[in-house]
Amino acid sequence: MNDAAVTPPRYVPTLTEVVSPDGVVTPVPLPTVAVPESGSSPAPPLAQFVLPSDPPPPLDTGVEDEERLLRVLQRVEVLLDQRLAAAVAHAAESVTREFALRLREDIAPLVKEAVNEAMAQELNPGVHSSDEQAN
């Protein structure tokens, strides 16, 4: 088996150094990928690459956490203001539309009745409606 070592392309992210919690930086050798000759067995699984066992350093603590929390809360407030305004506008539009439909349904018979009475009076000038007699 004649395998040639190949460096990964530069656009492939690679680990170049490890920073431990105490601030010590340890360089990591770049891995090479073996390119098998045609007809040989496939490349070994990715499990052969072992990540460092040191946990990552903790996030900022203390005052920086409070500042981060305040920035997050400010962003949440801005987003909620925008989204709530849109939701309230949509709800108000829906209620107004439903109100207009119901109002039309209630007013339509009144308009129809008034038009019928006006036509009846026009066709029969001597006959007055009950509303006119009451006045």
C-alpha positions, 0 to 999 in steps of 0.5 A: 500500500503506497499512501501519499500524505495530503494536507487538507485544503485551506478552506477546511477548518482545522484546529491549530492550537489548544488554549487551556484554562490557565492560558497556556497555548499548545500548538496542534500539528496539522492532520494529514489525510492519507490518500489510498491508491486505487483499489486499496481499502477505504480511508480509516474512520474519523474516530481516529482524530481525538479532541483534547480532553481539557474543557473549554474555559468558562464564559465571562463571569460577574459584571460581564454576565450582568452586562450581557444579561442587560443587553439581551433583555434590551434586545428582547424588549425591542423584538417584543415591541415590534412583534406585539405592535404587529400582533395588536395591529392584526387583531385590531384589523380583524375585530374592525373587519368583523364589526363592519360585517356585523354592522352591515348585517344589522343596518341592511334590513333597516335601509331596505325597510326605509327604501321600501317605505319611501317607494311606497310613499312615492307611488301612493302619495296619500298614504303615510307611514306609521312613523310620519303619523306619530310626528 
